[in-house]
């Protein structure tokens, strides 16, 4: 079976928070039972290799970039391919006794990471993992997988909140990419991954859209388009932590607009992500999930929701059962009429009630079926082109047998014989004038540490919703996520344009003009937002 490989690229601090959860989720959902193989083809996003000790490795096909301070205890070369100090000394081409070695002070690991190290040394350990809530400073503090040496890419001499070398301007990122050393090194790492692939689908890019990483990401996507011509799906992200009104909020808006303009030009499809209802001029109230209690101010929480959505909606082109369904199909379905922006939705958990069948749950559903994770954009049920993935509902929970069906038999949906058929009937009845591609798998999302404990106490161990508190931790849940192209995105573009148009002249922002942004380019960006807004309005349907 062909692997249909995809290379994932994460650019930025918040993007790596999302990425850590995403790779953790995938590893937590690996199936090692030969009699019950996974419904997901993990070779799409993972690669098999061999380390220096001839041990087989299985690592994410991944490149990530962050500032040096974010990596903490994590070594740039990883641990799977680590070389001990004695081995390094043997490989020296000079007299190691005459070499002065300067070492940085080691960064302490969090209790959770230490517990992972201890459990790997003592495989019979059954101690519960320590509480993570107050011990997360960076995305490495809850990272489960180990990486290939080429995965980690460090930007030195900058800090996230540094005054000396600020990392907050879009054009700084573009200029950094254009330096020969940076672009050559990163491009070569991309090429090394691509040349390992047999039948590559394309690229997944997660990037921060409010700072310098937006410029790096836009330039990277342009390089991928020019060099490889493969499908590129991109997710520009915005942290939902609230801030006080300041000039930095205007800079973030400008960075975001420039990012979307360039990503929209070169990516096949892109979907902005944020757990806030609004993202400009400041982060608004958090998105509400009926059965979750989370803190949108905490990256560890909000990034888990975004990662859950990404892991679920990408199942469409990662299933074993349908190897011919690929990333280019998704892009072709949704980017009609030049509409490259789409909205992301999440239903977590999918509201299956205890001892109820899917036919009854769908019949009794009230309110919106999904929650938008795209800022300043509510996703209507009607007039969408959409790709939806449902996981975690087995055929056994579809309906009752005829002998026990009772009132179910009077419902038209009782004629459906599969979960896919019943969900398609429901979506056809509730999503008027919409074109829907539905994918589904029966395996639920396994919930294991370090996934945050954000589920309400009325969720059972298997993810069912009940009317009273339970005393057990959630072990698995059904999830639904999707990408939607519809007129709801018009208001997103309009609100961003309204905020950006308050900048009367770009010349007031010296950091942008000094680093190469011209007044004409700024005006072009403003016009681009208006064009996109009109492109999503109803009369274009």
C-alpha positions as CSV (number, residue, x, y, z in Angstrom):
1,X,0.0,0.0,0.0
2,X,1.3,3.5,-0.9
3,X,2.0,5.8,2.0
4,X,0.7,9.0,0.4
5,X,3.2,11.0,2.4
6,X,2.6,14.5,3.8
7,X,5.3,16.8,5.2
8,X,4.1,18.9,8.2
9,X,5.8,22.2,9.0
10,X,5.2,24.2,12.2
11,X,6.3,27.8,12.4
12,X,6.1,29.7,15.6
13,X,5.6,29.3,19.4
14,X,1.8,28.9,19.5
15,X,1.9,26.7,16.4
16,X,4.3,24.4,18.2
17,X,1.9,24.3,21.2
18,X,-0.8,23.0,18.8
19,X,1.7,20.6,17.1
20,X,2.8,19.1,20.4
21,X,-0.8,18.2,21.2
22,X,-1.4,16.9,17.7
23,X,1.5,14.5,17.7
24,X,0.7,13.5,21.3
25,X,-2.9,12.7,20.1
26,X,-1.6,10.6,17.3
27,X,0.8,8.6,19.4
28,X,-2.0,8.1,22.0
29,X,-4.2,6.6,19.3
30,X,-1.6,4.2,17.8
31,X,-3.0,0.6,17.7
32,X,-0.4,-2.1,18.5
33,X,-3.0,-4.9,18.2
34,X,-2.4,-6.9,15.0
35,X,-6.0,-8.3,15.2
36,X,-7.4,-4.7,15.4
37,X,-5.3,-2.5,13.2
38,X,-5.7,1.2,13.1
39,X,-8.2,2.7,10.7
40,X,-5.7,5.5,10.1
41,X,-2.6,5.1,8.0
42,X,0.0,6.6,10.2
43,X,2.7,6.4,7.5
44,X,1.1,9.4,5.9
45,X,2.5,11.7,8.6
46,X,5.2,9.4,10.1
47,X,8.5,8.0,8.6
48,X,10.4,4.9,9.5
49,X,14.1,5.2,9.9
50,X,17.2,3.8,11.6
51,X,19.4,5.4,14.2
52,X,23.2,5.0,14.6
53,X,22.7,1.9,16.8
54,X,20.7,0.2,13.9
55,X,17.5,0.6,15.9
56,X,14.3,1.1,13.9
57,X,12.7,4.5,14.6
58,X,9.2,5.9,13.8
59,X,9.2,9.7,13.9
60,X,6.9,12.5,12.6
61,X,7.7,13.7,9.1
62,X,8.0,17.2,10.5
63,X,10.0,20.4,10.4
64,X,9.5,23.0,13.1
65,X,10.9,26.4,13.9
66,X,10.9,28.4,17.1
67,X,13.1,30.7,19.1
68,X,15.9,29.3,21.2
69,X,14.3,30.0,24.5
70,X,11.3,27.7,23.6
71,X,13.3,24.5,23.3
72,X,14.2,24.2,27.0
73,X,15.7,20.8,27.8
74,X,15.2,19.6,24.3
75,X,18.4,18.9,22.4
76,X,18.5,20.1,18.8
77,X,19.5,16.7,17.5
78,X,16.8,14.9,19.5
79,X,17.4,11.8,21.6
80,X,16.8,8.9,19.2
81,X,19.9,9.7,17.2
82,X,21.9,11.0,20.2
83,X,25.7,10.5,20.4
84,X,27.2,10.1,23.9
85,X,30.1,12.3,25.0
86,X,32.6,9.4,24.8
87,X,31.5,8.6,21.2
88,X,31.9,12.2,20.3
89,X,35.4,12.3,21.7
90,X,36.3,9.2,19.7
91,X,35.1,10.9,16.5
92,X,37.1,14.1,17.0
93,X,39.7,14.8,14.3
94,X,41.9,16.6,16.8
95,X,43.4,16.1,20.3
96,X,40.3,16.5,22.5
97,X,42.5,17.3,25.5
98,X,43.5,20.6,23.9
99,X,40.0,21.6,23.1
100,X,38.1,24.0,25.4
101,X,34.4,23.0,25.7
102,X,31.8,25.6,26.7
103,X,28.5,24.3,28.0
104,X,25.2,25.9,28.6
105,X,23.5,25.3,32.0
106,X,21.1,22.5,31.6
107,X,17.4,23.4,31.7
108,X,15.3,21.3,34.1
109,X,12.6,19.0,32.8
110,X,9.1,19.3,34.1
111,X,7.8,16.6,36.5
112,X,5.7,15.1,33.6
113,X,8.7,14.7,31.3
114,X,10.8,13.3,34.2
115,X,8.0,10.8,34.8
116,X,8.2,9.7,31.1
117,X,11.9,9.1,31.4
118,X,11.4,7.1,34.6
119,X,8.6,5.0,33.1
120,X,10.8,4.2,30.1
121,X,13.6,3.0,32.4
122,X,11.2,1.0,34.5
123,X,8.5,-0.3,32.2
124,X,6.5,-1.8,35.1
125,X,5.9,1.6,36.6
126,X,2.2,2.3,37.3
127,X,2.4,5.6,39.1
128,X,0.0,8.3,37.8
129,X,1.5,11.2,35.9
130,X,2.0,14.5,37.8
131,X,-0.4,17.4,37.4
132,X,0.5,19.5,34.3
133,X,-1.7,22.5,34.8
134,X,0.9,24.6,36.6
135,X,4.1,23.2,35.1
136,X,3.8,24.3,31.4
137,X,6.1,27.0,30.3
138,X,6.7,25.8,26.7
139,X,5.4,23.2,24.3
140,X,8.3,20.9,25.0
141,X,7.0,20.5,28.6
142,X,4.3,18.0,27.5
143,X,5.8,16.6,24.3
144,X,5.5,12.8,24.0
145,X,7.1,11.9,20.6
146,X,10.8,12.0,19.8
147,X,12.0,13.7,16.7
148,X,14.4,13.1,13.8
149,X,17.6,15.3,14.0
150,X,16.5,17.5,11.1
151,X,13.1,18.3,12.7
152,X,14.2,21.0,15.1
153,X,15.3,24.4,13.7
154,X,16.3,27.1,16.2
155,X,16.3,30.9,15.6
156,X,18.9,32.4,17.9
157,X,19.4,36.0,19.1
158,X,15.7,36.7,19.4
159,X,13.2,36.4,22.2
160,X,9.4,36.3,22.2
161,X,9.1,39.4,24.3
162,X,12.6,40.8,23.8
163,X,13.2,44.6,23.3
164,X,16.7,44.2,21.8
165,X,15.7,42.0,18.8
166,X,11.9,42.1,18.5
167,X,10.3,39.2,16.6
168,X,7.0,40.8,15.9
169,X,7.1,42.2,12.3
170,X,5.9,40.3,9.2
171,X,8.6,41.8,7.0
172,X,11.3,40.8,9.4
173,X,10.3,37.1,8.8
174,X,10.4,37.6,5.1
175,X,13.8,39.1,5.3
176,X,15.1,36.3,7.5
177,X,13.9,33.7,5.0
178,X,15.7,35.6,2.2
179,X,19.0,35.3,4.0
180,X,21.1,32.7,2.2
181,X,22.0,30.7,5.3
182,X,18.5,30.4,6.6
183,X,16.7,29.6,3.3
184,X,19.4,27.2,2.0
185,X,19.5,25.2,5.2
186,X,15.7,24.9,5.7
187,X,15.1,24.3,2.0
188,X,17.6,21.5,2.1
189,X,15.8,19.9,5.0
190,X,12.5,20.1,3.1
191,X,14.2,18.5,0.1
192,X,15.6,15.6,2.2
193,X,12.1,14.7,3.5
194,X,10.5,15.0,0.0
195,X,13.1,12.8,-1.6
196,X,12.4,10.0,0.9
197,X,8.7,9.9,-0.2
198,X,7.3,7.5,-2.8
199,X,4.0,9.2,-3.6
200,X,3.8,12.5,-1.8
201,X,0.4,14.2,-1.3
202,X,1.6,17.6,-0.3
203,X,2.2,19.8,2.8
204,X,0.5,20.8,6.0
205,X,1.6,24.2,7.4
206,X,0.7,25.5,10.9
207,X,2.0,29.0,11.4
208,X,1.7,31.9,13.8
209,X,0.0,34.7,11.9
210,X,0.5,37.7,14.2
211,X,4.3,38.0,14.4
212,X,7.6,37.4,12.5
213,X,6.7,33.8,11.9
214,X,3.9,34.9,9.5
215,X,6.5,36.3,7.2
216,X,8.6,33.2,7.4
217,X,5.6,31.0,6.8
218,X,4.4,33.1,3.8
219,X,7.9,32.8,2.2
220,X,8.1,29.1,3.0
221,X,4.7,28.4,1.3
222,X,5.8,30.4,-1.7
223,X,8.9,28.3,-1.9
224,X,6.9,25.1,-1.7
225,X,4.6,26.2,-4.4
226,X,7.4,27.2,-6.8
227,X,9.6,24.2,-6.0
228,X,7.2,21.3,-5.7
229,X,3.8,22.3,-7.0
230,X,2.0,20.0,-4.5
231,X,-1.1,20.7,-2.6
232,X,-0.6,22.9,0.5
233,X,-3.1,23.3,3.3
234,X,-2.2,26.0,5.8
235,X,-3.5,26.9,9.3
236,X,-2.6,30.5,10.4
237,X,-3.1,30.5,14.2
238,X,-3.8,33.2,16.7
239,X,-3.3,32.7,20.5
240,X,-6.6,33.4,22.4
241,X,-4.8,35.1,25.4
242,X,-6.4,38.5,26.0
243,X,-4.2,41.6,26.0
244,X,-4.7,45.3,27.0
245,X,-5.3,47.8,24.2
246,X,-1.9,48.9,22.7
247,X,0.0,49.6,19.5
248,X,1.0,45.9,19.4
249,X,-2.6,45.0,18.7
250,X,-2.5,47.1,15.5
251,X,0.8,45.5,14.5
252,X,-0.7,42.0,15.0
253,X,-3.7,43.0,12.8
254,X,-1.3,44.2,10.0
255,X,0.8,41.1,10.3
256,X,-2.3,38.9,10.1
257,X,-3.6,40.8,7.0
258,X,-0.2,40.5,5.2
259,X,0.0,36.8,6.2
260,X,-3.5,36.0,4.8
261,X,-2.8,37.9,1.6
262,X,0.5,36.0,0.9
263,X,-0.7,32.6,2.1
264,X,-3.9,32.9,0.1
265,X,-1.9,33.5,-3.0
266,X,0.3,30.4,-2.7
267,X,-1.5,27.9,-0.6
268,X,-4.1,25.6,-2.0
269,X,-6.4,26.1,1.0
270,X,-6.0,27.9,4.4
271,X,-8.1,28.1,7.5
272,X,-7.4,30.7,10.3
273,X,-7.6,29.2,13.8
274,X,-8.4,30.9,17.2
275,X,-10.4,29.9,20.3
276,X,-11.6,33.5,20.7
277,X,-14.9,34.5,19.1
278,X,-13.1,37.6,17.8
279,X,-9.4,38.3,17.3
280,X,-9.2,42.0,16.5
281,X,-8.6,44.6,17.6
282,X,-8.3,42.4,20.7
283,X,-9.1,38.8,21.5
284,X,-12.7,38.4,22.4
285,X,-14.7,36.0,24.6
286,X,-13.7,32.3,24.2
287,X,-15.7,29.9,22.0
288,X,-18.3,28.0,24.1
289,X,-18.4,24.2,24.1
290,X,-21.4,22.8,26.0
291,X,-19.5,20.0,27.7
292,X,-16.1,21.5,28.2
293,X,-14.6,23.8,30.8
294,X,-11.3,25.3,29.5
295,X,-9.2,28.4,30.0
296,X,-8.7,30.1,26.7
297,X,-6.0,32.3,28.3
298,X,-3.8,29.2,28.7
299,X,-2.0,28.0,25.6
300,X,-1.9,24.4,26.9
301,X,-5.7,24.4,26.9
302,X,-6.6,26.4,23.8
303,X,-4.0,24.6,21.6
304,X,-5.5,21.2,22.6
305,X,-8.8,22.2,21.1
306,X,-7.2,23.3,17.9
307,X,-5.1,20.2,17.7
308,X,-8.1,18.0,18.2
309,X,-9.9,19.7,15.3
310,X,-6.8,19.3,13.1
311,X,-6.3,15.7,14.0
312,X,-10.0,14.9,13.2
313,X,-10.5,16.8,10.0
314,X,-7.3,15.5,8.4
315,X,-8.5,11.9,8.8
316,X,-10.2,12.4,5.4
317,X,-6.9,11.9,3.6
318,X,-5.2,9.6,6.2
319,X,-7.6,6.6,6.2
320,X,-6.4,3.1,5.3
321,X,-9.7,2.1,3.7
322,X,-9.6,4.8,1.0
323,X,-6.0,5.2,-0.2
324,X,-7.2,7.1,-3.3
325,X,-8.7,10.0,-1.3
326,X,-5.9,12.5,-1.1
327,X,-5.2,16.1,0.0
328,X,-5.7,17.5,-3.5
329,X,-9.3,16.2,-3.5
330,X,-10.0,18.2,-0.3
331,X,-8.5,21.4,-1.8
332,X,-10.3,20.9,-5.1
333,X,-13.7,20.5,-3.3
334,X,-13.4,23.6,-1.2
335,X,-11.4,26.3,-3.1
336,X,-13.9,26.9,-5.8
337,X,-14.2,30.4,-7.4
338,X,-10.9,31.5,-5.8
339,X,-12.2,31.0,-2.3
340,X,-9.1,29.6,-0.7
341,X,-10.1,30.6,2.9
342,X,-12.3,28.1,4.8
343,X,-13.6,28.0,8.4
344,X,-12.8,25.2,10.8
345,X,-15.4,23.7,13.1
346,X,-15.3,21.3,16.1
347,X,-17.9,19.3,18.0
348,X,-16.2,18.0,21.2
349,X,-17.5,15.7,22.3
350,X,-20.1,14.7,19.7
351,X,-23.2,14.6,22.0
352,X,-24.0,10.9,22.2
353,X,-26.1,10.3,25.3
354,X,-25.7,7.2,27.4
355,X,-27.6,4.1,26.1
356,X,-29.0,6.1,23.2
357,X,-28.6,5.3,19.5
358,X,-27.4,7.7,16.8
359,X,-30.8,7.9,15.2
360,X,-32.3,9.2,18.5
361,X,-29.4,11.6,19.2
362,X,-29.7,13.2,15.8
363,X,-33.5,13.5,16.1
364,X,-33.3,15.3,19.4
365,X,-30.3,17.6,18.6
366,X,-31.1,21.3,19.2
367,X,-29.0,24.3,18.4
368,X,-25.9,24.4,16.1
369,X,-24.2,21.2,15.3
370,X,-20.7,22.6,15.5
371,X,-18.6,25.4,17.0
372,X,-16.5,27.6,14.9
373,X,-12.7,27.8,15.6
374,X,-12.1,30.5,13.0
375,X,-12.1,34.1,14.4
376,X,-14.8,36.6,13.6
377,X,-16.6,33.9,11.7
378,X,-19.7,32.0,12.6
379,X,-20.4,28.9,10.4
380,X,-24.0,28.7,9.3
381,X,-25.7,25.4,8.6
382,X,-26.8,26.4,5.1
383,X,-25.1,27.2,1.8
384,X,-21.7,25.7,2.5
385,X,-19.2,23.5,0.6
386,X,-17.8,21.4,3.4
387,X,-15.7,18.5,4.3
388,X,-16.7,16.9,7.6
389,X,-15.1,14.0,9.6
390,X,-16.9,12.1,12.3
391,X,-15.1,9.6,14.5
392,X,-16.0,7.4,17.4
393,X,-19.5,6.1,16.6
394,X,-19.6,2.4,15.8
395,X,-22.2,0.7,13.7
396,X,-23.6,-1.0,16.9
397,X,-24.8,2.4,18.1
398,X,-26.7,3.2,14.8
399,X,-30.2,1.9,15.7
400,X,-32.0,-0.9,17.4
401,X,-32.9,-4.2,15.7
402,X,-36.4,-4.5,14.4
403,X,-37.5,-6.6,17.3
404,X,-36.7,-3.8,19.7
405,X,-37.0,-0.7,17.5
406,X,-40.4,0.6,18.6
407,X,-40.6,4.3,17.7
408,X,-37.4,4.3,15.8
409,X,-39.1,2.4,12.9
410,X,-41.4,5.4,12.2
411,X,-38.4,7.6,11.4
412,X,-37.1,7.9,7.8
413,X,-33.5,7.5,9.1
414,X,-34.3,3.9,10.2
415,X,-33.8,2.8,6.7
416,X,-30.1,3.8,6.9
417,X,-27.8,0.8,7.4
418,X,-24.5,2.6,8.2
419,X,-23.4,5.6,10.3
420,X,-22.2,7.3,7.1
421,X,-25.5,6.9,5.4
422,X,-27.5,8.2,8.4
423,X,-25.2,11.2,9.0
424,X,-25.4,12.1,5.3
425,X,-29.2,12.0,5.5
426,X,-29.1,14.2,8.6
427,X,-26.8,16.8,6.9
428,X,-28.9,16.8,3.7
429,X,-32.0,17.6,5.8
430,X,-30.3,20.3,8.0
431,X,-27.7,21.9,5.8
432,X,-29.8,23.4,2.9
433,X,-28.1,24.2,-0.4
434,X,-24.8,22.6,0.9
435,X,-22.4,20.2,-0.7
436,X,-21.0,17.9,1.9
437,X,-18.2,15.3,1.8
438,X,-18.4,13.1,4.9
439,X,-15.7,10.8,6.2
440,X,-16.1,8.6,9.3
441,X,-14.2,6.0,11.3
442,X,-15.5,4.0,14.2
443,X,-12.6,4.4,16.6
444,X,-13.0,7.3,19.1
445,X,-10.4,9.8,20.1
446,X,-8.4,8.2,23.0
447,X,-7.8,10.7,25.8
448,X,-4.6,10.2,27.7
449,X,-2.1,12.4,29.6
450,X,-0.9,15.0,28.7
451,X,-4.3,16.0,27.2
452,X,-5.7,18.6,29.5
453,X,-8.6,17.7,31.8
454,X,-11.2,20.0,30.2
455,X,-14.3,17.7,30.1
456,X,-17.2,18.4,32.4
457,X,-18.0,15.9,35.1
458,X,-21.2,14.7,33.2
459,X,-19.1,13.0,30.5
460,X,-18.6,9.3,31.0
461,X,-15.4,7.3,30.6
462,X,-16.4,6.6,27.0
463,X,-17.5,10.1,26.1
464,X,-21.3,9.8,26.6
465,X,-23.2,12.7,28.0
466,X,-25.3,12.0,31.0
467,X,-27.4,14.1,33.4
468,X,-25.4,13.7,36.6
469,X,-21.8,13.9,37.7
470,X,-19.5,10.8,37.3
471,X,-16.3,10.2,39.2
472,X,-14.2,8.8,36.4
473,X,-11.8,10.4,34.0
474,X,-12.7,10.5,30.3
475,X,-10.8,7.8,28.4
476,X,-12.2,8.3,24.9
477,X,-14.7,10.6,23.1
478,X,-16.5,10.8,19.8
479,X,-15.5,13.9,17.8
480,X,-16.6,15.7,14.7
481,X,-14.6,18.4,12.9
482,X,-14.9,20.0,9.5
483,X,-13.8,22.7,7.0
484,X,-16.5,24.9,5.6
485,X,-16.5,27.4,2.7
486,X,-19.5,29.7,2.9
487,X,-20.7,33.3,3.3
488,X,-19.7,33.4,7.0
489,X,-16.2,34.1,5.9
490,X,-17.3,37.4,4.3
491,X,-17.8,39.0,7.8
492,X,-14.3,37.8,8.8
493,X,-12.7,39.6,5.9
494,X,-14.9,42.7,6.4
495,X,-14.1,43.0,10.1
496,X,-10.3,42.6,9.4
497,X,-10.5,45.3,6.7
498,X,-12.4,47.7,8.9
499,X,-9.7,47.4,11.6
500,X,-6.8,47.7,9.1
501,X,-8.3,50.7,7.3
502,X,-7.9,52.7,10.6
503,X,-4.2,52.9,9.7
504,X,-4.2,56.0,7.6
505,X,-0.5,55.7,6.6
506,X,1.9,52.9,6.9
507,X,4.7,55.4,7.4
508,X,3.8,55.7,11.1
509,X,5.0,52.1,11.6
510,X,8.7,52.6,11.0
511,X,9.6,48.9,11.7
512,X,7.5,47.9,8.6
513,X,8.7,50.6,6.3
514,X,12.4,50.2,7.4
515,X,12.2,46.5,6.7
516,X,10.8,46.9,3.2
517,X,7.0,47.4,3.3
518,X,5.9,50.0,0.8
519,X,2.7,52.2,0.9
520,X,1.5,50.6,-2.3
521,X,1.9,47.1,-0.8
522,X,-0.2,48.2,2.2
523,X,-2.9,49.5,0.0
524,X,-2.8,46.4,-2.1
525,X,-3.4,44.4,1.1
526,X,-6.4,46.5,2.0
527,X,-7.9,46.0,-1.5
528,X,-7.2,42.3,-1.2
529,X,-9.3,42.0,1.9
530,X,-12.2,43.8,0.2
531,X,-12.0,41.5,-2.8
532,X,-12.1,38.5,-0.6
533,X,-15.0,39.8,1.4
534,X,-17.0,40.3,-1.8
535,X,-16.0,36.9,-3.1
536,X,-17.8,35.2,-0.2
537,X,-21.0,37.2,-0.3
538,X,-24.2,35.4,-1.1
539,X,-24.6,36.8,-4.7
540,X,-21.4,34.9,-5.6
541,X,-23.0,31.5,-4.6
